[in-house]
Amino acid sequence: MDMLEQFLNFAEQSPTAFHAAANLEAVLQAGGFEELRETDPWLVDAGGKYYVKRNDSALIAFQVPETGFASFRIAAAHSDSPAFKLKQIFEDKTEYYVRLNVEKYGGMIMSTWLDRPLSVAGRIAVREGDTIVSRLVNLDRDALMIPNMPIHFNREANSGFAYDPQADMLPVYGGKESAGGLMREISEIAGVAEKDIFSHDLFLYGRERASIWGADDAYFSCGRIDDLECAWACVKALAESTARDTVNVCAVFDNEEVGSGSRQGADSGFLYDTLTRLGFTLGASDGEIRAAMAGSFMVSADNAHAIHPNHPEKWDKQNRPVMNGGVVIKRNASLKYTTDAMSSARFALICEKAGIPVQHFANRSDIAGGSTLGHISAGHVSVESVDIGLAQLAMHSIYETAGTRDLPMLVQALKEMWNG
């Protein structure tokens, strides 16, 4: 199985951030990484490989060199994608249908969720004796649909219609006789009594299979390319690398799509806690840990906007990435991206050594751009950083598109950073 097939299998098996973290954990375990728990004492050996999880949706993995370390080399991505989340009490029984009451998670393109098979996945909080445990669940069938209004009743559908998430985006589960059916399905899948499910983090996801298409199979499409492509590439590269005189670190945060403001997001102490605790475990002093951080480097990996075939005028004339054109370095004068001249040059040199082409992205000066986790994380772990990604189309659609030749390039560039 080639690298792209591996990624597509991973993406299809990762309908939520919880599933993505579990599947990334499996990649790490296959590479010989050992789990550490935040609530336990840490025993770390020189030359060892470890990872730590938080909230079952974020993880940080690291490799320790055989001898002392001078700095950290970090790659960071995120596990979440825009979706609709079920509210705690979600069943909405009308005179004719059972619908699900959902709310927006992140800035999705809502129209792309209409008229296609959907399912439900996430985690449930379950009573186990006198404690509460987390269980992953995935309905894994075509179970829901959000139907469009017919054009006869919505003549504005093709002229800029504004969708109301509370009125227009509620999925249909069944007829009125299906009341209570979804939670019964979930409890059966989890193998627990329905009464023992105390709470849940459940999301809708698209059921359309991944596709490789175009002339010479140049493109692929699937759900959640942003940012599972970078998250998988970072973990894959780390698992195939060896720490030399630095600690190699891969951080996959959650909740980037809603601002990173959670204990498992980039705007938390997760990375700082992990690096400082690791340093103390290895016998470094506070001053030595701070010195190591001062000499460290981070790659914030979150995908970039490929120039659109029908609207090139929306892109800056000189900074237009294309799919299959190599890794994209992203810049923003207002520092929504952390890239500066030195970090850009440093990463470009890494790519040059790996034989990987580099592209550059900047928004038109009259169009507001997005941001990502790099500048947020830098507020907690202040290291030299560069924001990069792979070029893709239809970011935040339920079904996104990227280039088939770019993913191996990012993996190779990250391996060069960690092995060099």
Order of alpha helices (4+ residues) and beta strands (2+ residues): alpha-alpha-beta-beta-beta-beta-beta-beta-beta-beta-beta-alpha-beta-beta-beta-alpha-beta-alpha-alpha-beta-beta-beta-alpha-beta-alpha-beta-beta-beta-alpha
